[in-house]
């Protein structure tokens, strides 16, 4: 069963920039979409995938 993401949120760090993504919770993880092209859809991750991504961001693995 796939549930639609709800309560999309844009990062507070994005301010007025147009290069942003929005994130919403799903039943088992998160969904991500492009703020300026919402009609293009979104992709989803499991809880484990999202946690691994957040850990990588927090530990500067993308710098």
N, C-alpha and C positions, 0 to 999 in steps of 0.2 A: 504494500500500500504506500503510495506516494502522497504526502501532504504538501500543500502549497506553502511556501515560506510566508511568514507574517511579520509585521512590525519591522520593516526595512529601516536601517539606520545608516546614516552617513557619518564618517569619522569627524569628530570635533576638530581634528587637526587640519581638515581640508579647507576650512574657511570658505572663501568665495571662488576657489579654483575649480576649473571645469574638468580636471583630470582626476576624477574620484570614483570610488566604487562604494557600493552599499552592501551591507551584510544583514542577513536575517537568519533567525534560528529555524531549523527544521526539526522533524521528529527525532532524527538521529545525527544531527550535526549542524551544518550551516550552509547557506546559499549566498552566492556572490553575484552581483550584476554591475554593469557599467551605468553610472548615474546619468550620463548624457545620452544613453541609448538603451533605455529600459525595455523597449520593444524587442530588442535582440535576444532577450531571454536571460537565463542565469545558469550557473553551474552549481552543483551541490557537492558537499564533502561529508564524509562520515565524521562522527565525533572524534575518532582517533586521528584522522587526517587533519582536521581543523586544529586539534591540540598540537600536533607536530608542527604545523605551519606557524602557529602563534609562538611556539617555543623557538623556532628558527629565527623569527623576527626579533624576539626579545633577546636572543643571544648574538645578534648582529651577523648571522650567517649570510645575509644578503648584501652586506656592505662591501 
